[in-house]
Structure formats: C-alpha cells, structure tokens
C-alpha cells in the first residue's frame, strides 16, 4: 500500500519517490497544498474504489497514516 501511495503522491508534488518516508507529512515535508491533498484523495478513491470520509481525511498528516487508513477502508469494503 505504501508503494502505491508514493506513486500517487509523486503525481501531485515534485518529490523523488526515495525521499518519501512513512513519517513524511503531506503539507510540511512534501509541500502539498490543501487543493493538492483533496485532489489526491479523489484519485485514491477512484484508484482503490473506496470512499474517504472528509472528517477522517482532515486528521491524516503522514503518508503512513494515509496508508493505514486506506488499508482499513479496503478491509471494510
């Protein structure tokens, strides 16, 4: 899941895949804007056929938190 997320992240920000770590923060470390983050969530929903709750998305700060949340959503689907 982490590797798939890294690939998607690289579509939105100018960061090399090897520089994205589980503890990388979307805004502070990777340079995401709010618009980038919401756009990425839309792509994740399409890619993984899940629905991301906006209230939960607001709590996601790191790449690992996003991967964990996605795995949880997919397990419930």
N, C-alpha and C positions, 0 to 999 in steps of 0.2 A: 504494500500500500504506500509506504514512504516513497519508494522509487517512482511510482505513478504520480504521486503528488508533486514531486520535484520536477518531473517533466511538464506538468501543467503550470506550475509556478514560473518556469522559465519562459512561458508564452506571455507572461504579464510584466516581468521585470528583467532588467539587464543584469542577471546574476548567473555566474557559471554554476552548473549543477554540483560540482565538487565543493562549492562554497556554501551549499545549503545543508545545514545540520538539523537534527531533530529539535534542538533548542533555539533555532533561528526564529526570531519574532518577525511576523509579517511586516508590520509598519516600521519598527525601529531598525531592524537589521537588513531586511530585504528591500525596503523602500516602497512598499505598497502604499497606494492612496486608498481611501475608502471606496472609491469607484472601482479601482483595480480589484480590490478584495471581493466586492459584490459581484463583479463580472466573473471572477474566478469561481465563485460559489455557483453561479449559473452554469458554467461549464462542467463543474463537478457533478451537479445534479443531472445534467444530460449524460455525461460520461458513465456514471455509476448507477443511473436510474434510481436515485434517492431524492428525498425532499429534505432540504436543510431548513431547520427552524431558525427564523431570524433572531429570536431571543438567545438561542444556543450559539449561533454564529457570532454574536456580539461578545461572547465570552472566550472565543478562540483567539489565542495570542501567538502560539508557536506552531511550527509545522507538525510536531509530534502530537499536539492536542488535536489538530485537524485530522491527522491520520487515525488517531484513536476514536474520534467522533464518527468518522466515516466507517470504520470497521464496525462500530456499534450499530449504526444505521443499516448497514448491509446485513448484519446478523439478524436484525429485526424484520427485514423485508421478506 
